[in-house]
Amino acid sequence: MNSTEAMKIAIELARSSNPLDVPVGAVILNSQGEIVATGTNERELHKDPSAHAEIVAIRSAAEKIANWRLDSHTLVVTLEPCAMCAGAIAQARIPYLVFGAWDKKAGAVGSVWDVLRDPRALHKMEVTSGVLEVECAQLLTSFFSKEREAK
């Protein structure tokens, strides 16, 4: 499976996620391109501030392979990771990140900060941004538009 196909799955995960949570989907692929784990935002669902889609997927993948080192895996996520998620990605030693929409308010992979590609970072990784960006951004635009209308 390539990153575009994986992003389509991440988008579907985001669409089917808890309607109270920001619609973000994440997919982790092994080196053969097979899905190891998925995640969606579950902060509202579990009342857990750390339950971002990336963290949910990383926890699931680590449990499934019985190893916290995901050093041959790729994380595909619909939204640019925040600082917390970028830190978790680095700690999990994930070497490849693919994301869709930019997060101009809290993004930590190029928008506001660049935690993962900081020259002082111990773990180096490859980042591909903008994969199905329009579709990913539309999920968020729709969600926040509905949120504003409800208020």
Number of C-alpha atoms within 10 A of each C-alpha: 11 10 21 15 12 23 26 20 20 29 26 16 22 26 19 13 19 16 12 13 16 21 28 27 30 31 31 28 23 17 11 10 14 15 18 18 21 25 26 29 28 23 17 14 13 10 9 11 10 15 20 24 28 31 22 20 25 28 18 17 25 16 12 12 12 10 12 16 17 23 16 13 23 26 27 31 34 36 29 26 30 22 18 14 22 22 15 17 25 21 15 19 19 23 19 19 23 24 26 24 23 22 17 12 10 15 21 23 24 19 15 15 16 16 21 25 19 13 10 9 11 12 16 16 15 12 16 12 19 16 20 18 16 11 16 27 18 12 19 19 13 11 17 14 10 11 11 8 7 7 5
